[in-house]
Amino acid sequence: MLSFPNAKINLGLNITSKKPDGYHNIESCFYPIPWNDALEIVKSHDFEFSSSGLKIPGNPESNLCIKAYELLRKEFNLSPIHIHLHKVIPMGAGLGGGSADGAFTLKMLNELFQLDLSSKQLEELAGQLGSDCPFFIRNKPVIVRGTGDQFFDCSVDLSDKTLLIKNPGVHISTQEAYAHVRPYEPKEKIELVLDQPINKWSEDLKNDFESSIFPSHPEIRDLKTQLYEMGAEYASMTGSGSTVYGIFENPPEKAKDYQVIKLTRFV
């Protein structure tokens, strides 16, 4: 069985408050984009996990594909499988690639072993893997609130737009990203901002992590500036960085070093 876990971008990201337990409440729009890993799962005599493509740092046992299998194995006594992950989406880049891999593993195992789990049940299981994982179960544009666990319908449609996206290879830790963030309630709900024409978004659609990260990483800020100079209708850092994207109606002919992605409707 083969699937292609995709990335996401954040259209705006407001840090609205800090909870007593130290976690933060956010407001954002998660938008899936067709930049994909490849994930293959087959039944096997013994459990095995292998990977190719981009090198995955850290302990392999912490990989969300393995954690997803272990989660369902304990619940449903699954037989062994071989998981192979071909990694294309940059890691730790604000694109949700690892979260997508974990969520897609749950969906594939649900089908492979005919577990008949509903989307709601899969979302609850995905929430045990990580805060971004439940989004990739239904994999449609949504407004996200709370700690990333509350989903609301979203009417944003970027089909027929083109995305220019680049990861500069700068690692931003969660601690660094939150270091200088000051939570606040935005003056307008993100739904109202997103209802405006895209070329108006830059006035009110903000990623609060930019003010924390740009001063110490001007190369990321310069990427955003460059995208606007190239004609982007809107440009932003996604997540807590360091990937930056621009949305184009008519992309430039030359986009050296940028990933060029033609956006389509997610059904």
Buried (B, 14 or more C-beta within 10 A) or exposed (E): EEBBBBBBBBBBBBBBEBEEEEEBBBBBBBBBBEBBBBBBBEEEEEBEBEBEEBEBEEEEEEBBBBBBBEBBBEEEEBEEBBBBBBBBBBBBBBBBBBBBBBBBBBBBBBBBBEBEBEEEBBBBBBBEBBBBBBBBBBBBBBBBBBBBBBBEEBEBEBEEBBBBBBBBEBEBEEEBBBEEBEBEEBEEBBBEBBEEEBEEBBEBBBBBBBEBBBEEBEEBBEBBEBBEEBEBBBBBBBBBBBBBBBBBEEBBEEBEEBBEBEBEEBE
